[in-house]
Amino acid sequence: MNRRAFVIALVITVIGVFLLALYQRRFETEASGGEKVKVLIAVKPIDRGAVIVDDMIATREVPSAYVEDRAIKESERAKIMGLRIGNQVLAQQTLMWTDLASNEEQRDLSGLIQPGSRAVTIRTSRDDSNAALIRPGDYVDVISVMPDGAAQGAAEHLSSVVLMQRVLVLASGLSVSPQESLDPAGSSIRFNNSDSTLLTLSVSLQEAQVLALAAEKGRLAVVLRPPNDQRVSATVNDVSSKQLFEAKERANLNTRSRTQSGPTIIAPENPNK
């Protein structure tokens, strides 16, 4: 009887240890960013216009949470052999589809959309020279400037709202290629003689709804992000036109924004001195 109980206890212990190890492994995987994905990297700097050969690239395992949509996977290695580089790639940098020079075949916009995403075209606000320099493959934040519904009185009150952060640009004007997004004069393609620029963004279906509504209510602007900056602010306060015209509000806004975003915070002088 004791022997049978011992065997049962031993089996339960082994199962418990196995389940604990399995849980621990799953927890570590999720904490580190998910399952590893093999992507291609440059083993040495690759100049613009260079033809890709086998000894220029290698494989690196990256957690799936940190793999960009435009990263080239190891399984796609054969597809890029012999193609030219359109953007200079630094050593140890992940190779992106947008780094490749466009070939003679026209790249279809639909082929650039990742599963679960949608392509939506927005018209940026006039005089937005920043948008004119944005190329396919860049990441932007989208800001909406719209009337403040909470404001009272006849005067126009506006609010600036951050709608989305780190949104991938699929096309600029009619071009999906970084090299063709600028015309010979150096400005983006413009339409209907208006001073606005068209950008096509990769968003979810619900985000497309938000952009469509915001475009009807006001103007859209985009802010260019560094290519390797994956940070997203959890909360970004809206800014109203009232804060621009009232000195006290403007001073508070300036202090708060610089304190939150600046790399160094300068402490106030000690009043006891």
N, C-alpha and C positions, 0 to 999 in steps of 0.2 A: 504494500500500500504506500509506504513511504517512498519507495523507488518510483512508483507511478507519479506521485505528487511532485517528486524532484524533476522527472522528465518534463512534466507539464510546465512547471515553473521555469525550467531551462528554455523550453520552446518559447514561452511568453517573453522571457528576457531577451532572447535573440531577436524576436520580432520587434520588440520595443526598441532595441538598439538600432536595428535596421531602419525602422521608421524615423527614429531621431536623426540618424545620419542623413536620411533622404530629405527630411525637413530642413536640416542645417545646410545641406548643399543647395536646396532650392532657395532658401533665404539668402545665402551668400551670392547666388547668381542674380537674384532680383536686386539686391543691394548694390551690386557692382555694375548694374545697367543692363542685365538680361544676358541671353545667350550670345556667345561670341560669333561675329560675322567676319569672314575673310574678305578684306578689301585690298586693292592695289595701291602701293605707295611708290614714290620715286626714290631710288637708292642714291641718286646724285642729282644736282641741279640740271633741269632740262630747259634749254633755251627755246624761245618761241620760234616755230618753224621747223624744229627738229623732228625727224622721223622716229617713231617709237620702235625700239628693238628690245629683245628679250632681256638684255643685261641692264637696261635702264630702270626696270621695275622689279618690285618684290611684293611679298604678301605679308600683311599684318592682321592679327585678330583684334577686333574692336567690339566692345559691348554694343548690342543692337540699339540701345538708347542713344548712343553717341554717333551712329552712322547716319550721315546725311543722305537725303533722297537721291542726290546726284552723284554719289560716290560710285566708282566702278568696282564691281565685285570680282573676286578671283575667277568665278565661273565665266566671266565675260572677257577674260584675258585675250582669247584668240581674236575677238572682234576688233580690238584696237591695234593689233600688230600692223605696222606699216602706215598707220595714220600719222598726221602731223599735229604738233602741239600748237594751239592757238594762243595760249597764255603761258608765260614763264612759270614753271613749277619748281619749288624749292626742294632740297633734299629732305627726306622723311615726311614730305607732305602727301596727304591722300590725293590720289588722282581722281579728278571729277570729269564727268561727261562734258561739262561746260569748258574744260581746259582744252578740249580737242578742237582743232580747226575744222570748219565745215567743209564737207567734200562737195562734189558736183551734185549729189542728190539733195533735193529739198527736204529739210527736216520738217516733219509735220508736227504741229502743236499738240495734237491728240496723243502722239507717241511720247511726249514728254510728261504727260500727266500720270502721277503715281496712282495706283489703285486706292480708292476711297477718297481721292481728292477731286477738285474741280478747277477748271481754268476760268477766271472771271477778269474781264477787262475794265479798268477804271480810267477816268479822265482826271488827271491831277489838276490842282488849282492853277490859275494863270500866274505867270511870273515865277513859277517854281523851276528855277534853273537847275536845282539839284536833280530833279526828275529827268531833265534832259541828258544827264550824264550817266544815268543808271543803265546797266546792261543786263541781258539775260544771265541768270546764274547768281546775281547779287541778292542780298537779303535786305528787307526794308521793314520799318515800322509804319503803320498806316494811322494817320491822324485825321479826324473830321472836325471841321469848323462849322458850327450850326447855330441857329438862334437858340437862346436860352429860354425854354418854355416857362421856367420859374420866375423869370424877370418880370417886373411890373412896370407899367408906363409906356409911353409912345416911343421912347428912344430905343434904338436897336441895341440889344444886348446879345453878345455872342459867347459861345463856350467852345473851348478846344478840348477834344476828347481823344484819348488814345484808344483806337478800336482794336488793333491787332499788333502783335510784336513778332519779329523774326519770320516774315513771310517771304517765300521764294518767288523771285521774278522769273517768269517763263519766257516772256517776250517784251520787247520794247518797240512800240510802233507795230510794224508788220514783220519784224525780224525776230527769229528765235536763236540767232547766232550772235555771240558776243562781238565778233569781228565786223558784222554787218549792221549793228544797231545804230551806228553813227553814219551820217551822210558825209560827203566830202567837205562840207562846210563845218562839220563838227557838231552838228545839232541833231537831236532826235527827230524822227519823222513826225510831222504835225498834220492835222486834218482840218478841213473846212475853214482854213485861214484863221483859225482861232489860236490863241496863245496857250493852248493846253497840250499836254503830252499823254499819249495812251500807253498804259502799262498793263500787261496781263499777269495776274498773280495766281499762285497755286494755293487754294484754300479749301476748307470743307464746305459742304452744302449749306450748313447753317451760317458759316462765316460769309458765304456769298449773299445770303439773305440780308445780313447786317450791312454789307457794303452797298447793296442795292437801295436799302432804305436810307442810309446815310447820304448817298449821292442825291437822293430826292430832297433831303432836308437841308443840305448845305454843300460845302466844298470839301474835297479830299486832298490831302497832301501826304507825301511819303518822306521818310527820313532814312537815309542810307546807313547801314550797319557795317562794322568790320566783318570780313568773311569768316573769321574764326570765333566770333563772339556769340556764344550760345546762351548767354544769360537772358532771362526774362523777368521783368519786375512783377512781383505779385500784385502790387497796388500802385497805380499812378493816378494822382489826383487830377481832376479836371481843372482847367484854367479858364476863368471868365474874363470878359472885357473890363469888368469892374475892377479887377485886380491890377489892370494896366494903368488905369487913370487915377486911382487913389494911392497916394504916396505910401501910406502905412501898409496897405495890402501888397503893393509892389515890393516894398522892402522885405516883408515877411516871405513872399514868394521867392525872391532872389536868394535869401539866406537859406531857406529850406532846400531849394533845388541844388545849390552848390554843396550843402552839407551832405546830402544824400548821394550825390554822384561823384564828388571830387575824391581823388585818392588820398588827399591830406586834409585834415580838419585843423584849422588854426584856432587854438584855445584863446578866449578873451583874456584881456589883461586882468591881473589880480587887483580888485578894487582896494585891498588893504594896503597896497604898496604906496 
